[in-house]
Amino acid sequence: MSDIGNSYSTFSRYSADLCLFLLVAQTGQLSRAAELAGLSQPRLSQRMKALEESLGQPLLHRERRGVSLTRAGQDLHDAIAPHLGEAASAFARLQRPARRRTVVIETDLAFAGLRFLPVFPSLCAAFPDLGISLLTRQLPDSAPGPEVDLMVRMETRQQDTEALRCLFPERVQAVCSPAFLEQHPDLARPDQLRALPLIELTAAVNAPWFTWSSWLSQLDPGGAQTRGERISFNSYDHVIQSAERGLGIALGWRGLTDSRIEAGTLVPALPVELQSPRGYMVRMLSRAPSSEVREVFDWICAQFGE
């Protein structure tokens, strides 16, 4: 055992220089090996000379364009390269943590802020060995990037399949704060809304959801132009917060604003609700989804589906 101990003790004094020697042999240049090792070239040269002195024979031919191995250097290389190389590779594998499996979900800002984020800790707790990433956009692209596994977006409802489910249909009502409603106790008809401050989500003309223009045109076709103030935000969170603070009336999507109505921070401004052929759909994007993606898909359906 003492011999083994002495061997390891001796080897440990020169192990770093032996690794540097293999790097020099691999690159064929002291300058390049020094750069890779994070040393100055003079410092590396000193350590190679110290290694040669410890072995009592030259290991390198120092030439103008680089270095080559002497016969002793080649013998040393052949003796240690397979073992030190294997040890270095094994250490790198053990040092590198196993890559965590990840499921990437993309959805719009409204669904993320009002429905997904409140239950996100529960989703992570349900899959403790899985990384969950949430990507948000104002309007998710119908053809997202290859990194996305699941997508939740407002679109035309389709028949449910194993990879596609409707979480809830688009049902929209006008909502405001209780204080705002008290200030306008005579509200009873949709046409009356046109004279009041309307809070809206900034959106393109062909947005796949109700806007004030499309919502009012169905309830009050041929009505006069809106005369009240229009307040616009590019975040639905801000739309809802503004309505809660009494700045005006907003469109409230059932499924997104239900908790605010239950809490009493929002109330229906009118006893009317419109439903469209659209809805929040969740879909698996891969034709061969992993078991983890399927499990998260089922969790979302169970959590948000009606």
SULPE-V76608 format. One record per backbone hydrogen bond with DSSP energy under -1.0 kcal/mol. NH is the residue of the N-H (numbers start at 1). CO is the residue of the C=O. If there is no record, write none. Layout:
nh=NH co=CO
nh=NH co=CO
This chain:
nh=5 co=1
nh=6 co=2
nh=7 co=3
nh=8 co=4
nh=9 co=5
nh=10 co=6
nh=11 co=7
nh=12 co=8
nh=14 co=11
nh=15 co=11
nh=18 co=14
nh=19 co=15
nh=20 co=16
nh=21 co=17
nh=22 co=18
nh=23 co=19
nh=24 co=20
nh=25 co=21
nh=26 co=22
nh=27 co=23
nh=28 co=24
nh=33 co=29
nh=34 co=30
nh=35 co=31
nh=36 co=32
nh=37 co=33
nh=39 co=34
nh=44 co=40
nh=45 co=41
nh=46 co=42
nh=47 co=43
nh=48 co=44
nh=49 co=45
nh=50 co=46
nh=51 co=47
nh=52 co=48
nh=53 co=49
nh=54 co=50
nh=55 co=51
nh=56 co=52
nh=57 co=52
nh=61 co=68
nh=63 co=66
nh=67 co=28
nh=68 co=61
nh=70 co=59
nh=74 co=70
nh=75 co=71
nh=76 co=72
nh=77 co=73
nh=78 co=74
nh=79 co=75
nh=80 co=76
nh=81 co=77
nh=84 co=80
nh=85 co=81
nh=86 co=82
nh=87 co=83
nh=88 co=84
nh=89 co=85
nh=90 co=86
nh=91 co=87
nh=92 co=88
nh=93 co=89
nh=94 co=90
nh=95 co=91
nh=96 co=92
nh=103 co=131
nh=105 co=133
nh=106 co=150
nh=107 co=135
nh=109 co=137
nh=112 co=108
nh=113 co=109
nh=114 co=110
nh=115 co=111
nh=116 co=111
nh=117 co=112
nh=119 co=116
nh=123 co=119
nh=124 co=120
nh=125 co=121
nh=126 co=122
nh=127 co=123
nh=130 co=127
nh=131 co=101
nh=133 co=103
nh=135 co=105
nh=137 co=107
nh=148 co=145
nh=149 co=104
nh=150 co=104
nh=151 co=283
nh=152 co=106
nh=153 co=281
nh=155 co=279
nh=157 co=277
nh=161 co=164
nh=165 co=282
nh=167 co=280
nh=170 co=278
nh=172 co=274
nh=173 co=252
nh=175 co=250
nh=176 co=267
nh=181 co=177
nh=182 co=178
nh=183 co=179
nh=187 co=184
nh=192 co=189
nh=193 co=190
nh=195 co=192
nh=196 co=193
nh=198 co=229
nh=199 co=249
nh=200 co=231
nh=202 co=233
nh=207 co=204
nh=209 co=207
nh=215 co=211
nh=216 co=212
nh=217 co=213
nh=218 co=214
nh=219 co=215
nh=220 co=216
nh=223 co=220
nh=227 co=194
nh=228 co=194
nh=231 co=198
nh=233 co=200
nh=239 co=235
nh=240 co=236
nh=241 co=237
nh=242 co=238
nh=243 co=239
nh=244 co=240
nh=245 co=241
nh=246 co=243
nh=247 co=242
nh=249 co=197
nh=250 co=175
nh=252 co=173
nh=254 co=171
nh=256 co=253
nh=257 co=253
nh=261 co=257
nh=262 co=258
nh=263 co=259
nh=265 co=260
nh=266 co=260
nh=267 co=176
nh=269 co=174
nh=272 co=270
nh=274 co=172
nh=276 co=170
nh=279 co=155
nh=280 co=168
nh=281 co=153
nh=282 co=165
nh=283 co=151
nh=284 co=163
nh=285 co=149
nh=294 co=290
nh=295 co=291
nh=296 co=292
nh=297 co=293
nh=298 co=294
nh=299 co=295
nh=300 co=296
nh=301 co=297
nh=302 co=298
nh=303 co=299
nh=304 co=300
nh=305 co=301
nh=306 co=167
